[in-house]
Amino acid sequence: MKQETIERIRRFSDERDWDQFHSPANLAKSIVIEAAELLECFQWDNENYDLDHIKEELADVIVYCQNMLDKLGLDVDEIVNMKMSQNESKYPVDKAKGKADKYNRL
């Protein structure tokens, strides 16, 4: 995410004094709630969906994730790369390519 976007998210919360409500637990709940709203976009039809509504819900998830990163002092690149290294070990290309099996079933 661009730094100017991150700063905009931070400014939005700061101007409204919302950091007081942004405990890690509250942010985790908000991420799940917004992810459920994103999933709801596909509830009855996997192919005919409202892309604008999806973008709104996905943005909500991303904003809450950025708030969580800030609250916990985490770097998005660091934690994503850590997780990708774990995933690459769990799902080696030669075993996982073209398969949707969980790593313990490859």
Residue frames relative to the residue before (quaternion, step in Angstrom):
aa qw qx qy qz dx dy dz
M 1.0000 0.0000 0.0000 0.0000 0.00 0.00 0.00
K 0.5170 -0.6454 0.4694 0.3096 3.55 -1.03 0.78
Q 0.5961 -0.5987 0.4080 0.3461 3.54 -1.09 0.79
E 0.6397 0.5318 -0.3387 0.4396 3.61 0.97 -0.74
T 0.6278 0.5134 -0.3294 0.4836 3.60 1.12 -0.62
I 0.6302 0.5219 -0.3275 0.4725 3.57 0.98 -0.83
E 0.6650 0.5018 -0.2987 0.4656 3.58 0.92 -0.90
R 0.6282 0.5308 -0.3374 0.4580 3.59 1.04 -0.70
I 0.6302 0.5184 -0.3254 0.4778 3.59 1.01 -0.82
R 0.6678 0.5053 -0.2981 0.4581 3.57 0.90 -0.95
R 0.6583 0.5187 -0.3019 0.4544 3.56 0.92 -0.94
F 0.6162 0.5614 -0.3365 0.4380 3.57 0.98 -0.87
S 0.7047 0.4463 -0.2619 0.4854 3.58 0.85 -0.97
D 0.6462 0.5363 -0.3194 0.4390 3.58 0.97 -0.88
E 0.6724 0.5122 -0.3015 0.4412 3.58 0.88 -0.93
R 0.7302 0.4020 -0.2215 0.5061 3.58 1.14 -0.56
D 0.3783 -0.7488 0.4567 0.2960 3.57 1.36 0.01
W 0.3174 0.7834 -0.4738 0.2470 3.57 0.99 0.88
D 0.4462 0.6996 -0.4664 0.3064 3.61 1.17 -0.18
Q 0.5858 0.5994 -0.3621 0.4079 3.57 1.12 -0.65
F 0.7051 0.4359 -0.2555 0.4976 3.59 1.18 -0.50
H 0.6224 0.5942 -0.3134 0.4017 3.57 1.28 -0.33
S 0.0968 0.7632 -0.6247 0.1335 3.56 0.50 1.15
P 0.6356 -0.5213 0.3788 0.4252 3.61 -1.12 0.42
A 0.6497 0.5174 -0.3265 0.4512 3.61 0.96 -0.79
N 0.6699 0.4876 -0.3071 0.4681 3.60 0.90 -0.87
L 0.6554 0.5028 -0.3166 0.4662 3.58 0.99 -0.77
A 0.6280 0.5220 -0.3399 0.4665 3.59 1.00 -0.76
K 0.6368 0.5156 -0.3244 0.4727 3.58 0.98 -0.82
S 0.6703 0.5073 -0.3006 0.4505 3.58 0.90 -0.92
I 0.6192 0.5355 -0.3445 0.4595 3.59 1.02 -0.76
V 0.6769 0.4873 -0.2923 0.4678 3.58 0.90 -0.92
I 0.6371 0.5272 -0.3276 0.4570 3.58 0.96 -0.84
E 0.6948 0.4597 -0.2804 0.4767 3.58 0.86 -0.93
A 0.6169 0.5294 -0.3486 0.4666 3.60 1.07 -0.66
A 0.6268 0.5188 -0.3327 0.4768 3.58 1.07 -0.70
E 0.6389 0.5063 -0.3288 0.4768 3.59 1.02 -0.72
L 0.6063 0.5292 -0.3452 0.4829 3.58 1.12 -0.64
L 0.6571 0.5099 -0.3021 0.4657 3.57 0.92 -0.89
E 0.6050 0.5807 -0.3448 0.4218 3.56 1.07 -0.75
C 0.5583 0.6128 -0.3821 0.4084 3.60 1.17 -0.51
F 0.7489 0.3522 -0.1820 0.5309 3.57 1.21 -0.54
Q 0.2939 0.8275 -0.4565 0.1433 3.56 1.30 0.09
W 0.8371 0.1929 -0.0781 0.5059 3.60 0.72 -0.95
D 0.7929 0.1752 -0.0923 0.5762 3.57 1.22 -0.16
N 0.3031 -0.7908 0.5118 0.1442 3.57 -0.59 1.15
E 0.7543 0.4125 -0.2003 0.4699 3.57 1.17 -0.42
N 0.7515 0.3081 -0.1875 0.5523 3.59 1.04 -0.69
Y 0.2014 0.7889 -0.5434 0.2047 3.54 -0.13 1.29
D 0.5031 -0.6404 0.5053 0.2852 3.52 -1.33 0.43
L 0.3202 -0.7925 0.4896 0.1724 3.57 -0.17 1.28
D 0.6229 0.5370 -0.3498 0.4486 3.61 1.01 -0.69
H 0.6517 0.4987 -0.3120 0.4788 3.58 0.98 -0.81
I 0.6204 0.5352 -0.3314 0.4678 3.59 1.03 -0.80
K 0.6532 0.5146 -0.3175 0.4557 3.59 0.91 -0.87
E 0.6403 0.5252 -0.3243 0.4571 3.59 0.99 -0.81
E 0.7045 0.4610 -0.2712 0.4664 3.58 0.82 -0.97
L 0.6345 0.5172 -0.3258 0.4731 3.58 1.02 -0.77
A 0.6311 0.5258 -0.3260 0.4681 3.59 1.02 -0.78
D 0.6221 0.5352 -0.3412 0.4585 3.60 1.00 -0.76
V 0.6382 0.5156 -0.3226 0.4721 3.58 0.96 -0.87
I 0.6788 0.5028 -0.2919 0.4486 3.58 0.85 -0.97
V 0.6403 0.5225 -0.3269 0.4584 3.60 0.95 -0.85
Y 0.6767 0.4704 -0.3013 0.4796 3.60 0.87 -0.88
C 0.6174 0.5291 -0.3504 0.4649 3.60 1.04 -0.65
Q 0.6434 0.5016 -0.3251 0.4783 3.60 0.98 -0.78
N 0.6266 0.5236 -0.3359 0.4694 3.59 1.01 -0.75
M 0.6432 0.5123 -0.3170 0.4725 3.59 1.02 -0.79
L 0.6171 0.5378 -0.3395 0.4634 3.59 0.97 -0.82
D 0.6746 0.4946 -0.2886 0.4659 3.56 0.89 -0.95
K 0.6605 0.5268 -0.3110 0.4353 3.57 0.85 -0.96
L 0.7690 0.3569 -0.1824 0.4980 3.58 0.97 -0.87
G 0.4438 -0.7187 0.4372 0.3089 3.59 1.30 0.04
L 0.4094 0.7231 -0.4544 0.3210 3.57 1.06 0.77
D 0.3408 -0.7084 0.5838 0.2031 3.53 -1.26 0.56
V 0.4683 -0.7174 0.4399 0.2692 3.57 -0.61 1.14
D 0.6586 0.5048 -0.3258 0.4531 3.61 0.88 -0.84
E 0.6503 0.5291 -0.3189 0.4422 3.56 0.94 -0.87
I 0.7378 0.4211 -0.2620 0.4578 3.59 0.73 -0.98
V 0.6251 0.5167 -0.3523 0.4671 3.61 1.05 -0.63
N 0.6707 0.4846 -0.3082 0.4693 3.60 0.92 -0.82
M 0.5949 0.5425 -0.3605 0.4710 3.60 1.08 -0.65
K 0.6916 0.4735 -0.2763 0.4703 3.58 0.87 -0.97
M 0.6353 0.5208 -0.3389 0.4585 3.60 1.00 -0.74
S 0.6145 0.5284 -0.3474 0.4716 3.61 1.04 -0.68
Q 0.6431 0.5073 -0.3168 0.4782 3.58 0.97 -0.82
N 0.6698 0.5029 -0.2999 0.4567 3.59 0.92 -0.93
E 0.6383 0.5263 -0.3305 0.4542 3.58 0.99 -0.79
S 0.6521 0.4952 -0.3110 0.4825 3.60 1.09 -0.67
K 0.6864 0.4884 -0.2805 0.4600 3.58 0.96 -0.88
Y 0.7974 0.2265 -0.0750 0.5543 3.56 1.04 -0.84
P 0.0588 -0.8141 0.5774 0.0213 3.61 0.36 1.16
V 0.6187 -0.5914 0.3725 0.3589 3.55 -1.00 0.88
D 0.6825 0.5174 -0.3094 0.4133 3.59 0.84 -0.94
K 0.7274 0.3926 -0.2425 0.5079 3.61 1.17 -0.45
A 0.7762 0.4089 -0.1814 0.4443 3.57 0.99 -0.81
K 0.4886 0.6982 -0.4338 0.2927 3.60 1.14 -0.43
G 0.8479 0.1230 -0.1296 0.4991 3.54 -0.79 1.09
K 0.6591 0.4882 -0.3052 0.4839 3.58 1.26 0.13
A 0.2943 -0.7534 0.5630 0.1694 3.56 -1.15 0.63
D 0.3730 0.7513 -0.4702 0.2745 3.58 1.27 0.26
K 0.5267 -0.5925 0.5013 0.3467 3.54 -1.22 0.58
Y 0.6786 -0.5467 0.3135 0.3773 3.57 -1.12 0.73
N 0.6933 0.4744 -0.2951 0.4552 3.62 0.99 -0.70
R 0.6965 0.4321 -0.2826 0.4984 3.59 1.27 0.06
L 0.4499 0.6925 -0.4521 0.3370 3.57 1.24 0.22
